[in-house]
Amino acid sequence: GPAGSAAVDVRLPDGSTQKMSSTVAYAVNKEMHNAAGSDARAAYLGTTGESSPGHPWTSVSAVDLKTGDVVQWAEGSALVVVTDGSPHILEGGKLVPLDPASPSANHGAFQGYYHPTGADLTVSPNPAPAGRTPGRGQHHARAAGNSVPRGDPVTGRDTLVRPHHYPPICRRNPHPGSQVTPNLVQNDP
C-alpha cells in the first residue's frame, strides 16, 4: 500500500475528479476494480487506513460522511464516496446512492458509519515537517477534542505504521561480503 497520505486526484466512475488522501485513493481505486461487490475493510488492508490500535476507526454520523468513510453491515462493508454533496457507495465498481436500509448487495443489518483515522491527510509515517519535533506515539486527532489513543493499550508500544525493519544481514551470513555456497566445493583427492 501507499506509505504517505499526500493529496491526490482520483477520477471516479461518474467521470468526476475528487481530491483525497493517497490512502483513501488507494482504497477507492481498489474498490473501483472490485467486480465482486464491495469490501471496504479489505480495501484498506496494508495501509495506514486499516483499523488498528494506533489508527482506530471512529464512529461518525450520516451528516459527517466523507469520501473514504465506511458503511458497515453485519456481513459486509462498503466504501463511501461523497459526490455533489450526497453519499454514494462503491458497489461492483460503480457509484450507487447510499441507502443503509437496503444495500444493493445483501449485507445484513446496518451497523454504522466509520471513519478510518489513519486515512486522513494529516496522518503520515513520513518525517514531520521542518520546525516540528516528532515524538514517539505522536498522533493527529481528526478534529479538536477527539482523543486518539497513544500506542497499543495492551503492550504500551508505539503503534504508528512504519516500514518493516528486518534484522541485519549479518545475523544470517557472518561474512556479508562473501557469497557462501555450501556443498558446491569439491575437494579432489
N, C-alpha and C positions, 0 to 999 in steps of 0.2 A: 504494500500500500504506500501511499504518499507519506513523506516524512514531515512536511511542513503544512501549514494551513494558510497559505497565501491566497488572496482573492483571484479567482479565475472566472472567465466567461464560459458558460455552458449553453449549447444550443439544445433546446427542449423539443420533444416530439411535435409540438404545435408550431414549430418554426421560430418561436421567440427565443431570445437570448437572455440569460439571467446571470448576474454576478453572485458567486458563492465561494465559501472556503474550499480549498483543494480537497479537503477530507470529505465534505459534502458532495463535491463534484465527482469524486471517485465513486461514492455510493450511488449517486444519481445515474452516472454512466453505467454502472454495473446493473442497476435495475432497468435502465432503458434497453438493455440487451438480455433481460431475463424473460425469455419466451414462456417460461413455465408459470408465471404469475407474479407473485411479489414475496420478498423476504428481506425486510429492512435490516434485521439482525445480521443476516449473512452478508449483506451489502457493506456493513461497517466492520466485519471481521478483519483483523490485522491492521486496523487504522486507529488513530487516537480517538475516533468516534465510537469505537467498541466500548460497551458497558464494562467498567472496571471500578475498583475502589477509588482510584485516583481521578477517574473521569466518569462519575456516575450519570445515569440517565435520570433527569428530573421530570417530575410530572408537570404538565402545562395544561392550560385551559384551551378550549377550541378557539377563542378570540386571539390567543397569543401564538397560534401556529405559524411557523416559518418553514421555508423550504429546508429540507433536511431532517425535520422532526419525524417522529414515528407514530403511527397509529397501531395500537396493539389489540389483537383479538385473542380469544382463548387458544386458537390453533393457528395463529399466523400473525404477520405484521406487514405493514406497507410503509413506503417512504412518502412523505408529504411533499408536494410541490405547490407553492402558492403562486398563481398567475392571475393578473388583473384583480388582485385583492381577494380571490376566492380559492379555498384549498382544494387540491386535487390529490390523488394518489397515483403512483406508477403501478400499473397492473398489466402484465404481459407486454411491457414496453410502451404502453400508451398512457396518456393522461386521462384519468377517469374522475369525474366530480366526486368529492368525498362525501359519502353518506355512511356514517359509522354504524347505523342500524341495519343497513342492508348492503354489505360489501359485495362487489361483483363476483368474488370468489367466496366459497363457503368457509369462512374462518372462525365460525362460532361466535360466542358472546363478546361484545365490545368490552375492552378492559381499560382503555385510557389512551391519552396522548403523552408522548415523552420527548424530551429534548436531550440529545446526546451532547453533554457539556464539552467533551473532547473534540467536537467537530467545529467549535467556534473559531473565528478568525484569530482571537487573542490567544488560543492555546497552541503552543508550538514547542517541540523538543529542541528547536534551534536556540543558539545563544541569545540572551536578552540584548535589546538594543543598547548602543553606547550610552554611558551615563547611568546605567542601572546595574545593580549588583545582584545577580540571581542567587537565591538561597535554595538549599535543599528542600524539596517538597513544595516549592512555590507554585501556587495555582492561581488562575484568574477566575473569579466568580463571574457568572453571566450578567448579573446586574447587582447594583449596590444592595446590600442586605442579604444576599444569598450566601450562605456559608458553604464552602466546598471543603469536605474533609481532607486533611493533610495526611497523606500516607495511608498505608493499609492498617485498618483498626486492629487486626489480629497480630501482625508481626511488628507493626510500628515502622516498617520500612517505607522509604520513599517509593511511590508508585507512578511517577512520571514515566511516560513511554519513551524509551531510549533505544537506539540501535543495539542489537545483540553484541555482547563483548565475549569473544571466545578466548580460552586460555592461550597463553603464548605458545608459539610453535615448539619452543624448546622442551616443553613437557612431553611432547610426542617423539621428538627427534633430538637427542643430545647434541648433535652436530648439524645445526640448520644449514650450514654452507655446503655440506656434502650430501650427495644422493646415495643413501644406503639402500642397496638392493640385495637383501639376504637370499641365500640359496641359489644364486646365479654364478658365484665364483667357484670354479672347479680347480682343485689343485692336482696337477698331473703328477703321478708318482715319479 
